[in-house]
Amino acid sequence: MPLTPVILSGGAGSRLWPVSRESHPKPFIRLADGQSLLQKTFLRAVALPGVQDVLTVTNREFLFKTEDDYRDVDPAGSASQTGWNSKPGPGTPATYVLEPFGRNTAAAVAAAALTVAERDPATVMLVLPADHLIADQDAFTDAVARAVTLAEQDLLVTFGIEPTAPETGFGYIEADGMEDDAQSAMVKRFVEKPDADTARRFLEFGGFYWNSGMFCFTAAALIGAMERHCPDILAAVGASLHGARRAEGAAYTQIELDATAFAQIREDSIDYAVMEKSDRVAVVPCRLGWSDIGSWTALGALLPADPDGNRVDGEALLHDVRDCSIHARERVVGAVGIDGLIVVDTADALLVVAKDRAQDVKQIYARLKKQGHESYRHHRTMHRPWGIYSVLEEGERFKIKRIVVKPGHSLSLQMHHHRSEHWVVVSGTAKIVNGSEERFVRTNESTFIPACTPHRLVNPGVTELVLIEVQSGEYLGEDDIVRFDDRYGRVPDQAGPTATNPAT
């Protein structure tokens, strides 16, 4: 039977600030080996037997960043073809279901199930959070095979991680009469995150497993369960899907859910809305080397420790330092005489936290969000459909950016009311529209774009275009953009998804 992995990608990752931001959530965090959690989830999924395509549910603002991540690890796949009118490649077929905003996992899984059911309701879906890590691929493959067998019997299947400690940060699953050598069992109950004493009793009694947030079922079985237990969510998602805008090819499908209908969906998790209410839920116990990477302590544990118990990602000079985690890829960090701390340094924010208080980082994130501080939302480097830009410096009436445009891509035809721009090409060749003029600007050459002048930047070459942009004017906000034409559908009356973030 065909298997469709469903990757759920999004969330804030507030406990991993300042690397995780609202516009750069946890799935896109890159580990020390250079791969993101999203990429690792994708590779884990496509390595399974019977996989014919991958469906990803994500926020529409993350589409191009998701495609970039997939392209890096699946260069021949259809994910390597970006843009609303992209043409699929010969590799892994890709389907993207794009949410206008988050409504928790019940809505996301419902949208995936209804999409899969359009092709074949009997298809087995494997739901995978994009921000978890699994170290043992063979054990994962075996667990999925057991889950698929149960799903073919119209059961809803969850994966229970055999606990190694009395964790209070996870929900638990109690199996009904699990024998020592059993491959699966029916679920007796789901348990909320327990206190420490309760978690210890769970380990002593046995038959309790961490709730991994991974599920397996046929599209038809999940839809049937939602019709019984949360018909309002299913109906509202169906309406949003009915009004969706679509782009389809031989191996590429892009579905942007209708925002008006989606706004009517109540927020709920698939656990609460369906799994905890159904009497047809089975659990597959497994040991996968699983981690939800839920804190800087968990992320630091992935790094090798030096003789003093310190773990370093980046460059750090340590003197009389013990049991610390240092994450500093932007610049050198020096530390003297500290013990049991986590230090995370980024271009625009620094975090210092005691290791035993790592869960409380979310409090800093929440305060920044309440204040409307830019550092909860964005990094200095921003991803766009056409490439990236980094803010190098800014002050009163000026801002300096480094812009990288991917080969064959272009920025929108646009103008700014309140600022002018100077562009200096560092490498590559730029094709520039500047008012009525169109010309090529090559390495070490520059041009000036006056305010209120329609302009466009294009990379016609086969290598990256890199330039420095100097903005000057009375207002330099990213919302001072009037678009006339855009290949990525960011002009409302053009076909394609309309970005909610108006930045370049």
Number of C-alpha atoms within 10 A of each C-alpha: 11 14 23 25 24 29 26 24 23 24 20 19 23 24 22 25 25 24 26 24 23 20 19 23 22 28 24 24 20 15 15 16 6 9 15 20 24 26 25 22 22 22 14 19 24 18 11 19 12 11 19 14 19 21 23 24 24 23 21 22 21 22 22 21 19 21 20 21 22 23 18 14 16 19 17 15 20 26 31 24 19 20 20 18 18 17 18 22 19 13 15 22 20 24 24 27 25 24 23 21 16 15 17 16 20 24 25 25 25 22 26 27 24 20 20 22 17 9 9 14 18 19 21 28 28 26 22 22 22 26 26 20 18 17 14 13 15 11 15 21 17 14 20 21 14 18 27 24 16 22 25 17 11 20 24 27 29 27 25 28 23 21 21 10 10 19 18 17 15 20 17 25 26 22 23 16 12 18 11 8 6 10 14 23 20 20 26 18 17 20 16 13 16 17 12 13 10 14 21 15 12 20 17 11 8 14 22 27 26 25 24 21 19 16 27 30 29 29 27 20 22 23 22 15 21 22 15 14 18 19 15 15 23 25 16 20 27 21 17 23 23 12 17 17 16 18 19 15 15 12 18 22 20 25 23 22 27 20 15 12 18 23 16 15 19 14 15 17 16 20 17 15 20 21 24 18 16 17 15 15 22 25 30 24 26 21 17 19 14 16 15 16 20 19 20 23 20 13 17 22 13 13 15 12 15 11 9 12 14 22 22 22 17 15 15 17 12 17 11 10 17 19 17 24 28 25 26 19 17 12 13 12 17 11 15 11 9 13 18 15 21 25 19 22 21 17 16 12 13 13 16 14 17 17 18 11 13 19 18 14 20 17 12 16 25 14 12 15 15 10 10 11 12 14 19 26 18 18 22 16 16 16 20 18 22 23 20 17 21 16 17 15 12 14 9 10 12 17 18 18 19 19 22 22 25 20 17 14 20 22 21 24 19 20 23 23 16 17 21 20 18 16 21 20 20 18 16 21 23 28 17 19 19 19 14 8 8 12 11 15 17 16 15 12 15 16 16 13 21 19 16 16 16 19 23 21 20 22 24 19 15 11 14 20 26 22 25 20 22 19 20 21 15 12 16 20 12 11 12 17 19 17 19 15 17 18 19 22 18 21 19 14 9 14 17 22 25 18 16 11 11 14 12 20
